[in-house]
Structure formats: C-alpha cells, structure tokens
Amino acid sequence: MSTVVWFRSDLRADDNSALAEAARDGGRVTGLFLLTPAQWRAHDWGARKQLFVWRHVLALRERLAALGIPLWVRLVPDFASAAAAVAEFAREQSATAVYANAEYAVNEVARDRLVAEALRAQGTAWRRLHDFTVLAPGTVRTQQGAPFKVFSPFRRAWLAQVRGEPVDCLAAPAARAAVEPPPLPDWEPPVATLDPDWWPIGEVAAHARLVDFVERRLARYHEDRDVPALDGTSRLSPYLAIGALSVRRCIEAALAHNHGEWDSGSRGAQTWLSELVWREFYTHILAEFPRVSRARPFRPETDAIAWREAGVDFTRWCEGRTGYPLVDAAMRQLAATGWMHNRLRMVTAMFLTKYLLVDWRHGERFFCEQLVDVELAANNGGWQWSASTGTDAAPYFRVLSPVRQAERFDAEGAFVRRWLPQLAALPAKALLQPGHPALLAAGYPEPMVELKGARERVLLAFRGLAP
Ligand SMILES: Cc1cc2nc3c(=O)[nH]c(=O)nc-3n(C[C@H](O)[C@H](O)[C@H](O)COP(=O)(O)OP(=O)(O)OC[C@H]3O[C@@H](n4cnc5c(N)ncnc54)[C@H](O)[C@@H]3O)c2cc1C
C-alpha cells in the first residue's frame, strides 16, 4: 500500500487524522503540499499569512523527513490546477490512495470534488477525513435535524455529544528510517515581517506555547482575556488556523488542567473551552451555509442596508487615524504584529460598521490581508457578528462605544500608550477623552465622527429591515 497525504490546513505530524490513518498499516507514505500563490491572493491572504504558512511547510518537511516521510511541495497557480497536480503526483508515486483532511469553504469543497473525480478516473482511492474540528460539520443538529444558528444551543448540543467521550489525540506516526527532505520548487515567499517572539515557527513551538499558556495563564483567563494590555489569551489562533496545532490537543490540555471537567471547576478553563467551541460553531456555519463563503450576509435582509462609500473614512480606520485612541492603538497592534486582541477586534469592527456605517466586507477583507491568524470561518463570523448581519449576531442596537470600552478595559491607558507611543506621556484622563486638548497638542487627530449622531444613523439604517 502506498498512500499520499495531501496537507492543507493541517500542517503538523502530531494528531493529524489523515496522516495517522495513512501510516497505520505501515505502508509507504508520501506527503504533498500544493503551493497556490494566485489562489492565496484571490483569497486576500496577506504577505504575513503566506510567509507563516510557507515557514510551517518548511518546518513540517523537516519533521516528516526525520520520521521517514518525504514531503513534496508542488507549485501550481490556483485551485483550478489542483486536480491535475494531485492526480499526476499520485501516479508518480504509484499511490493507491490519497488522504486529506477536509476543508469547508466553498472553493475548497469544489476543488476537492474535482480532485476526487480525477483520482477516480485513474483508479486512485480518495479519502477525506474530518480533523479541523472535534465534531464534524453536519453532526451537531437541532432535534428537527436543522443546523444551529445560535451559539448557546449549539454549545449545549455539542457538549452533550462530546462530554463523557474521551477527546482522543493521535500520536505522530512511528519513525521509519529518516529520509532527505525532497527538493523545493523555485518560489520566494512575499516579503513580510514576522516577529519570532510573537510567532515562533513549527508545531513544537505551538505545542510549547499551549503548555505555557495552560500552566501560567489559563486559571486567570476568564478575567484577563478582556484586558488588551495583558498577555491574558493564548495567542494560538495562527497555529490553529493553519493546523500547526490541533484543537483536540488544546482541549486535552485544558481538561487535564481542569480534572476532566468541561463546565465546572476552573472558570478560566471553562471560559477557554467555550472559546474553542466558538471556533467549532463558526466552522459548522461555514460548512452548513455556503453563502457565508460567498461574501453574502448570513441574514439576507441585511443586504438592503445602505452602507456608506468606504472612501477616506475607511482609509483612516485602516491606518489607525480615527481620533479614538483605543481604536487606533488596536489598528497599530494589527499592523505591527498581524494579530489583534479579541475585544478590540469587536471594538474596531463595530467602529467601522456601526459608527462609520461602512460595509463589513471591506473590514473583513482588510483583516484578511493583515492577520497572521486569518481563517475564513472565524473572520467572517466575527465580522458578521459585529455588523449584526450574521448568525447569533449582536443586536443592531448594541454598539460597543470605543470610549466606554477604553474606560472599562484600558482605564490606565497601558494598551494605548504601548501602541501609540507618541501619547505615552499623557495622563490616562486625556487618553480616555477623544478630542482632549492634550491629545490635539500632541498632534493626535480630532475624533473623525461624533458617536451619538453616528449611532442614530446606524439605528435608522437597520430599523425597518424585514426580520
Ligand atoms: C471581527 C473579528 C474577526 C476575527 N477574525 C478571526 C480570524 O481571522 N481568525 C481567528 O482565528 N479568529 C478570529 N476572530 C476570533 C478571535 O478574535 C480570535 O480567535 C482570538 O482573538 C485569537 O486570539 P487567541 O488565540 O489568543 O485566543 P484565545 O482567547 O486564547 O482563544 C483560543 C482559541 O479559540 C478560538 N477562538 C477564540 N475566540 C473565537 C471566536 N470568537 N470565534 C472563533 N474562534 C475563536 C481561536 O482559535 C483561539 O485561538 C475574530 C473575531 C472578530 C470579532
């Protein structure tokens, strides 16, 4: 038996369903990764995300070579070329089967359908395994058999299925005689800055970060997670997005810390486990409702909203020059690191969609270009939630005020000072009052929009939409 494992968003040897299954009977296993730069650009992936993926492919290639599994990297422009490339590779390797872990966005599903056809036509078996989430999309349904559209009942149903069952992680394949890593195609990743302190490379580094987080920060997560100046969250999202770490390993570690309890015991662990269920929820939504992959709102009636032209307001938001220090500091954090704190993703997304009344799709795309952790299901889910166009969305009249949020979560201005160093010497009082004379004297811009009037404007835009 000779099997090809086609790696996509599962760039690890540990706990990888397709790889473990392929290696199970001890037959020959060969890895394949398709570099698809034109597709990445079409999907709005920024340079940082592309570089992060590329470096993880290189790390995986080394790791697999040490285990005796060669990982070949083939350069094709896009998904349209995938079927021919995978089929040809399988023939070259005299493979009897190709295994891959499923991806759920529409283009990925369409690509896999063509791959399956091409393989069938030449007599190569094709297996698509579920791996990205604990429970496969389509397996968590209401009693009527419909997909859930709201998080809390989804979480209850999800927990009812998972609780009591061990969340089994699969070991990396047993090492065979080491091989030389195969040659690489002639391709240069785009130039980008990836701070190695923020984003160390490889599944071993990802796992070390998980262990460190669980040991040192998980117990306080429920309190610290909302304070952007603290290092209170795991920052594992980029690794989970590309599969350098499995969600099962995260759950295993959190449950071990919490004596196997899901919704009792440590509040930090319970809250963190719940966030991982949000990841499951949005992945299921993506798979069950293909329209969200197609830039359509989850709630179709919100298509009627008269969004404003993006224009200069959008540019000011992108560049962090809104005149609201918390918003601008968050946008600077994004530009500098490729990551933004979750609370500030909500604050900045609501600022754009609610106070500026700019279409969420502009913001979603900008985040996509900037984030190192970008992942369609979570990014789309987060944007549609913030814009009140999505599943489980914030009600349209719920608008997080950047002033109130700063008072609650950055009262001393520690976060703002870190990312807007020109304001570092100002007292917290000034940082909390956009338009404060001390801010203007420091050359910081006037607030670009008046919140009260802007709130009225968005309420008017949403009111009267058919339910
Ligand atoms: C507008 C907006 C855009 C977002 N875009 C993305 C994105 O492109 N990629 C992404 O992974 N997350 C996205 N999120 C969700 C969330 O902000 C990040 O997952 C989180 O900030 C990552 O930091 P962390 O790893 O320290 O998270 P932790 O707090 O440590 O949480 C652990 C993990 O749970 C998952 N998770 C946490 N919150 C959410 C959530 N609300 N939805 C889905 N999964 C979640 C992530 O995989 C995360 O790594 C977005 C949220 C919003 C509001």
Ligand as a Chemical Component Dictionary entry (heavy atoms), coordinates in Angstrom:
data_LIG
# 
_chem_comp.id                   LIG 
_chem_comp.type                 NON-POLYMER 
_chem_comp.pdbx_formal_charge   0 
_chem_comp.three_letter_code    LIG 
# 
loop_
_chem_comp_atom.comp_id 
_chem_comp_atom.atom_id 
_chem_comp_atom.alt_atom_id 
_chem_comp_atom.type_symbol 
_chem_comp_atom.charge 
_chem_comp_atom.model_Cartn_x 
_chem_comp_atom.model_Cartn_y 
_chem_comp_atom.model_Cartn_z 
_chem_comp_atom.pdbx_ordinal 
LIG C1  C1  C 0 -14.042 40.932 13.634 1  
LIG C2  C2  C 0 -13.381 39.656 14.128 2  
LIG C3  C3  C 0 -12.517 38.963 13.284 3  
LIG C4  C4  C 0 -11.906 37.774 13.713 4  
LIG N1  N1  N 0 -11.067 37.098 12.844 5  
LIG C5  C5  C 0 -10.515 35.919 13.233 6  
LIG C6  C6  C 0 -9.673  35.185 12.346 7  
LIG O1  O1  O 0 -9.466  35.543 11.185 8  
LIG N2  N2  N 0 -9.093  34.037 12.818 9  
LIG C7  C7  C 0 -9.326  33.581 14.084 10 
LIG O2  O2  O 0 -8.778  32.535 14.463 11 
LIG N3  N3  N 0 -10.135 34.246 14.930 12 
LIG C8  C8  C 0 -10.733 35.400 14.558 13 
LIG N4  N4  N 0 -11.546 36.081 15.432 14 
LIG C9  C9  C 0 -11.854 35.479 16.750 15 
LIG C10 C10 C 0 -10.904 35.892 17.897 16 
LIG O3  O3  O 0 -10.770 37.279 17.934 17 
LIG C11 C11 C 0 -9.516  35.239 17.777 18 
LIG O4  O4  O 0 -9.665  33.851 17.589 19 
LIG C12 C12 C 0 -8.694  35.453 19.053 20 
LIG O5  O5  O 0 -8.552  36.830 19.319 21 
LIG C13 C13 C 0 -7.327  34.817 18.869 22 
LIG O6  O6  O 0 -6.510  35.056 19.974 23 
LIG P1  P1  P 0 -6.075  33.874 20.932 24 
LIG O7  O7  O 0 -5.518  32.765 20.136 25 
LIG O8  O8  O 0 -5.234  34.467 21.999 26 
LIG O9  O9  O 0 -7.488  33.406 21.509 27 
LIG P2  P2  P 0 -7.883  32.671 22.867 28 
LIG O10 O10 O 0 -8.716  33.623 23.640 29 
LIG O11 O11 O 0 -6.738  32.051 23.542 30 
LIG O12 O12 O 0 -8.884  31.531 22.333 31 
LIG C14 C14 C 0 -8.407  30.230 21.947 32 
LIG C15 C15 C 0 -8.805  29.909 20.535 33 
LIG O13 O13 O 0 -10.211 29.825 20.415 34 
LIG C16 C16 C 0 -10.604 30.258 19.117 35 
LIG N5  N5  N 0 -11.483 31.416 19.264 36 
LIG C17 C17 C 0 -11.490 32.312 20.266 37 
LIG N6  N6  N 0 -12.476 33.216 20.084 38 
LIG C18 C18 C 0 -13.084 32.881 18.925 39 
LIG C19 C19 C 0 -14.181 33.423 18.204 40 
LIG N7  N7  N 0 -14.865 34.493 18.637 41 
LIG N8  N8  N 0 -14.518 32.844 17.049 42 
LIG C20 C20 C 0 -13.867 31.757 16.589 43 
LIG N9  N9  N 0 -12.830 31.194 17.239 44 
LIG C21 C21 C 0 -12.448 31.745 18.397 45 
LIG C22 C22 C 0 -9.333  30.649 18.374 46 
LIG O14 O14 O 0 -8.924  29.547 17.605 47 
LIG C23 C23 C 0 -8.372  30.925 19.512 48 
LIG O15 O15 O 0 -7.021  30.755 19.160 49 
LIG C24 C24 C 0 -12.177 37.277 15.018 50 
LIG C25 C25 C 0 -13.050 37.987 15.847 51 
LIG C26 C26 C 0 -13.649 39.160 15.410 52 
LIG C27 C27 C 0 -14.575 39.895 16.338 53 
# 
loop_
_chem_comp_bond.comp_id 
_chem_comp_bond.atom_id_1 
_chem_comp_bond.atom_id_2 
_chem_comp_bond.value_order 
_chem_comp_bond.pdbx_ordinal 
LIG C1  C2  SING 1  
LIG C2  C3  SING 2  
LIG C2  C26 DOUB 3  
LIG C3  C4  DOUB 4  
LIG C4  N1  SING 5  
LIG C4  C24 SING 6  
LIG N1  C5  DOUB 7  
LIG C5  C6  SING 8  
LIG C5  C8  SING 9  
LIG C6  O1  DOUB 10 
LIG C6  N2  SING 11 
LIG N2  C7  SING 12 
LIG C7  O2  DOUB 13 
LIG C7  N3  SING 14 
LIG N3  C8  DOUB 15 
LIG C8  N4  SING 16 
LIG N4  C9  SING 17 
LIG N4  C24 SING 18 
LIG C9  C10 SING 19 
LIG C10 O3  SING 20 
LIG C10 C11 SING 21 
LIG C11 O4  SING 22 
LIG C11 C12 SING 23 
LIG C12 O5  SING 24 
LIG C12 C13 SING 25 
LIG C13 O6  SING 26 
LIG O6  P1  SING 27 
LIG P1  O7  DOUB 28 
LIG P1  O8  SING 29 
LIG P1  O9  SING 30 
LIG O9  P2  SING 31 
LIG P2  O10 DOUB 32 
LIG P2  O11 SING 33 
LIG P2  O12 SING 34 
LIG O12 C14 SING 35 
LIG C14 C15 SING 36 
LIG C15 O13 SING 37 
LIG C15 C23 SING 38 
LIG O13 C16 SING 39 
LIG C16 N5  SING 40 
LIG C16 C22 SING 41 
LIG N5  C17 SING 42 
LIG N5  C21 SING 43 
LIG C17 N6  DOUB 44 
LIG N6  C18 SING 45 
LIG C18 C19 SING 46 
LIG C18 C21 DOUB 47 
LIG C19 N7  SING 48 
LIG C19 N8  DOUB 49 
LIG N8  C20 SING 50 
LIG C20 N9  DOUB 51 
LIG N9  C21 SING 52 
LIG C22 O14 SING 53 
LIG C22 C23 SING 54 
LIG C23 O15 SING 55 
LIG C24 C25 DOUB 56 
LIG C25 C26 SING 57 
LIG C26 C27 SING 58 
# 
